Amino acid sequence: MTKQDNERQAERLIADDGETYAHEAGIRLKDEPSPLYQLLVLTTLLSTRIHADIAVAAAREIFRAGWRTPRAVAEASWQDLVDALGRAHYKRYDESTATALGEGAKLLGERWHGDLRRLRHEADGDPRRIRQLLQEFPRIGPVGAEIFCREAQGLWEELRPSFDKRALDGAGKNGLPKNPERLAALVSSEELPQLAAALVRSTL
C-alpha cells in the first residue's frame, strides 16, 4: 500500500475502534496528578492475565468508589478494594491486586509525593528510564510499563511513538508498517494513543 493508503487505513481503524482504554475506564487523561494516577491504577489492573474489558470495569468500580488519588487508595481498607474488584468480576487476582494497589499508592506518595510528573522529571526525558521507574510499582512489569506509555504518549512527548508488541502485531495484521516511526507518521501526535488502542483491539 502507498503511504496515502496507509493513512486512510489508520484513520479507519481509529474511527472504528480507537477509544483508548483510559477513556473507556472514565479517565479524563490530563498531565495532572489525579488522572495520571488513575492511568497507573488501570495499568496495574491490565497487567494480569485477565480480559481487558474486566480490567476496565474494575477500574471504573474503583473510581466510582471515590478512590481516584494515591492517598484515597492508600487509606482504603484492603477488604474494600477486594470487594470493589469482586463487583467487577476481577476474580483470581482480586486479593493480590488489592495488595498491589495499596502498596503502589504508598510508594507513589512516599517517593514522588503522589505525582507521577515527578517520576517523569526524575527520568529527565529518557523514555527508557520512565519505563524502568514504572516497573518499581508492584505488579507492573515490562508489559505494564508499555501499556502506560502507550496511553500516556499523547501527554508526554518523549514517549512518542509507543507501540508495544501487541500494537505492532495489529499493524502487521492490518497491512500497516511494523516500524514504530513509520507507523507514527501516519497520524497526528494527538492520535497516537487512539491508533495504538485500535491496533491492540484488532488483535483480540
Secondary structure, DSSP 8 states (H G I E B T S, - for coil): --HHHHHHHHHHHHHHH---HHHHTT----SSHHHHHHHHHHHHHHTSSS-HHHHHHHHHHHHHTT--SHHHHHHS-HHHHHHHHHHTT--SSHHHHHHHHHHHHHHHHHHHTT-HHHHHHHHTT-HHHHHHHHTTSTT--HHHHHHHHHHHTTT-GGG-S---HHHHHHHHHTT---SHHHHHTTS-GGGHHHHHHHHHHTT-
